[in-house]
Amino acid sequence: MLMNQKRKAYRLLLGFLIIFFASVVNGQANKKKVVFVIADGIPADIIERVAKPNLDVVIQTGAYKRAFVGGIKGTYNQTPTISAPGYNNLLTGTWANKHNVINNDIKAPNYNYWTIFRFAKNSQPDLKTAVFSSWKDNRTKLIGEGLKETGAFRVDYAFDGYELDTLRFPHDKQGNWLHQIDNHVVSQADSVIRKSSPDLSWIYLEYTDEVGHIYGDGKVIDQAVMYLDEQMGRINRAIAYRKKNFGEDWLLIITTDHGRDARNGMNHGGQSDRERTTWLITNYPNLNDYFKQYNPAIVDILPSIAAFMKLTIPVANQNELDGVPFIGGVSIANARATIKNDSLWISWKAIEKTGKIKIAITYTDTFKKGGTDIYTTLSTVPLTDDLLGIPLEKLQRGTAKILLQGKNNSVNTLIYLPEKNNR
Ligand SMILES: [Zn+2]
């Protein structure tokens, strides 16, 4: 009798172990899932001012931080503070000089700079992606779903294009139709997350920008941000439901694509502080030193998601990313290049306190056209040097791409090296 009970207990234990290991092998345990949200055109000062109890719940486990868009002001990668360029900064982890979306017409995106959706599918072909959006172009033009140029991959769950459905969402002058659409978009995301648990989801919400353009700063946009707060509460509860019942590990990132002008908040597109200053909210608890010490940029979101999901990014693509991960290991940030006293000066910020970096240069930009660039190593120096000067006479002339490779990440910059008589 005793033997039988022991045997039963062993069998039960064995059964549990088999289920446990099977779930680990299938990747069910701690499976990484990501939702990123762009809520359009919300200046940092507004989101900081209004009551946001639901977002506060997210911030409690993670963080709120001011961030920026618009590239590095006054340099080769300065980017208009306009919606589609902003979304594509996030999607590709690059500024507009690379992804080539300079306004909302989205005429000729350079698909050689892959989106996070393509990186995800390329790295893990089985994972499922989702887009929830009023605007159809986000999927068809920016992500470039199904296009030959993007590798023709598919978005698994697509709920968008509602702005074109004027029967269901008749347009009105107050922008309420976009509030209705946003609510619908959030409902779709809520139910798809609960039921199907896509691995990578993009939720795009538009009402805040619409009322910004109509009314400018004031009560209406404040109320719109409070609606956003309620909507994010629904998404966060859907995530909590998956965490609790399926043991999945969810990363939530909420941000905006630009701020608004300082005069009355009706416009954006320029390079003023209020237009460039954005914000980032995440539920992620272990943000790295880069996040803590610097204001993150919208281009930092892609490498952060990639680090969280443990995506493999091809080296040539990695070399082009303009962002720095705020999740996981990070060595280096903020590469800059200038010419002074007949030397090229390359500077950077060391995030780690030890280690070396390799600094390399190429005088071609064939990546831009779908090719590969061959880099030549200039020097290997201690990471904490933060500066390297190289006499121009040792360098070729023309446009040079400079790559700074640390142990955990790389950063890059670009500079034009003029002929001697032009200096
Ligand atoms: Zn916008």
Residues whose N, C-alpha, C, O or C-beta is under 5 A from the ligand:
A	BS01	ZN	D40 G41 I82 S83 D209 D257
